[in-house]
Amino acid sequence: MAGKRLLILQTHGVGEPRRTYAPLFFALTAAAMDMEVAVWFSMEGVTQLRRGAAEQVELEPGSGVTLKTWLDQAREAGVELLACAHAMGLEKMVEAELIEGVRVVGVAGVLDRCLEADRVMYF
């Protein structure tokens, strides 16, 4: 799979915790398969990237495994984490509130990535 590029669009945020994990699971699996992976967090998805928010979300309550655990693993695996500039404005977020390693990208930037990617997934 080396050389394949995957773009994942994530629209669900901390308000729907059970919908936050699947895109990261796919991203981590693709990275383990030597794919180049980026996850673009749009709409409520950007709320996952607010400093301190991901620590509050557990897929299985009481497990101790938080959304932050998964975001950290994704970053360590080389998954690029991207935040939608427009969605950040709607959520009243500024770049200084983002977790480390997140890039802010506008719609034109993500459309370019869609055209460059071998596959695009949407959650």
Residue pairs with C-beta under 8 A, 6 or more apart in sequence:
1 30
1 33
1 34
1 35
2 34
2 35
3 34
3 36
4 30
4 33
4 34
4 35
4 36
4 118
4 119
5 35
5 36
5 37
5 116
5 117
5 118
5 119
6 26
6 27
6 30
6 35
6 36
6 37
6 38
6 117
6 118
6 119
6 120
6 121
7 37
7 38
7 39
7 40
7 110
7 113
7 114
7 117
7 119
7 120
7 121
8 23
8 26
8 27
8 37
8 38
8 39
8 40
8 120
8 121
8 122
8 123
9 39
9 40
9 42
9 110
9 120
9 121
9 122
9 123
10 20
10 23
10 39
10 40
10 41
10 42
10 45
10 48
10 123
11 42
11 43
11 44
11 45
11 122
11 123
12 19
12 20
12 43
12 44
12 45
12 123
13 20
13 43
13 44
13 45
13 46
13 47
13 48
14 20
14 44
14 47
14 48
14 50
14 53
14 54
14 56
14 57
14 67
15 44
15 47
16 44
17 57
17 58
17 59
17 67
18 59
19 123
20 48
20 57
20 59
20 67
21 59
21 67
21 70
22 123
23 39
23 121
23 123
24 39
24 67
24 70
24 71
24 73
24 74
24 79
25 70
26 121
27 37
27 39
27 74
27 77
27 79
28 70
28 73
28 74
28 77
28 79
30 37
31 37
31 74
31 77
31 78
31 79
32 77
36 78
37 77
37 78
37 79
37 80
38 79
38 80
38 81
38 82
38 113
39 74
39 79
39 80
39 81
39 82
40 82
40 83
40 84
40 105
40 110
40 113
41 48
41 49
41 81
41 82
41 83
41 84
41 87
42 84
42 86
42 87
42 110
43 84
43 87
43 90
44 87
44 91
45 84
45 87
46 83
46 84
46 87
46 88
46 91
46 93
47 53
47 91
47 93
48 54
48 57
48 67
48 71
49 71
49 81
49 83
49 98
49 99
49 102
50 91
50 93
50 97
50 98
50 99
51 97
51 98
51 99
53 67
54 66
54 67
54 68
54 71
54 99
55 66
55 67
55 68
56 66
57 66
57 67
57 68
58 64
58 65
58 66
58 67
59 65
59 67
68 99
71 81
71 99
74 81
75 81
75 100
75 101
80 103
81 99
81 101
81 102
81 103
82 102
82 103
82 104
82 105
82 109
82 110
83 93
83 98
83 102
83 103
83 104
83 105
84 104
84 105
84 106
84 107
84 110
85 104
85 105
85 106
85 107
86 106
86 107
88 94
88 95
88 104
95 104
98 104
105 113
114 120
